[in-house]
Amino acid sequence: MSFDSLSHLSGWPRGLFIIALAIGAHLVVRLLRLIGERFAMLGTVRPGFSKSRSVASLVISTTVFAIYFTAVGFVLAEFGVSIAAYLASASVIGLAVGFGSQGIVQDVVTGLTVIFSDLFDIGDLVEISGQIGVVSEIGMRFTVLATPLGTSVFIPNRTISNVINYPRGYIRCLVDVTLPVDPERAAQAEKAVEIAAGAIYDQFPGIHRRPPGAEGRFTTRSGKAYLRYKFRIWPGRGGPIETSFKQELLESLRRIDPDYTEWMIAISYEVEQVVEKSST
C-alpha cells in the first residue's frame, strides 16, 4: 500500500485508519522487542547462543526503525507533507547523523566482526586492550568483561585490536617443592604443602579460578624427588603465591628439615595453547 492509496478515505474513517495504523505499528514493535528479550534470556541460560542473540538484536533494531519510519510517513502524508520531501529530508538527516556517529558505526561493524569471526565468546577468559576478564556480553557497541575484582568493564568494540584468549580459563601456577630424602620427613613436607595451599586459597580467594590441587610426586634424572602443586589463577594475580605462600611454606618446611633452603621451592607459570588473535 502506497502513501497515496489513502486518498479515497475521508473524515472519520480516514482518521480512524491512521490511529489503527499507529496502534498496529506499536503492537508489532512491542512483539519484536518481546522476541528480543526472549533471545536475551536464552543467551543468559545457554551462552552458546550469544552470537545469535547479538545478530537478532541488530535485526530487531533495524526492523523497528523501518516500521516507525513507515508509520510516520503515513501520518505526515495526512497533513499534506510530500512523500518525496519526507524521504529527502530523512536522507539529509541520516547523512548528518552518519557523519556525527562514525564511532557508533565502527562499534557495530567491529561487533559483527567479532561475532562472525569467533574471535571470542561469552564465558571466555580474555585480555582486551590491557583489560583481563571473563566475557559476559558481546553487544553491538560494547564488549563487557567481568574482572577478578568483581567489576564490569565496558570496552567499545572499535577499540578492540589485539585479543589474548586463555582457552583453559585460567593461568596454571606450578609450585615444585623438593622433598627431603628421609621418607618420614617427605610425608610431613607433603602435608605441609597441602596445609599451606589450603590457607592461601582461603586467604586470597579472589586470585583463584579453581581450588588448588596436587599434581603428584615426581623424580628427576638425578634422583631428586619433588612434589608438584597446581594453582589455577587469574592472569597476573600470582603475587600472593610468590610471597605469602612461599614464605609460610618455607618456614613450615624448615621446622621439618632445618637445612631446607629457599631455592628448593620453584614457582613457574603455564598457559597451555594461548591463542592470540587480531581483529581487522
Summary of the structure (lengths in Angstrom):
residues: 280
radius of gyration: 30.6
end to end distance: 42.6
largest distance: 104.2
contacts: 788
relative contact order: 0.10
helix: 55%
strand: 24%
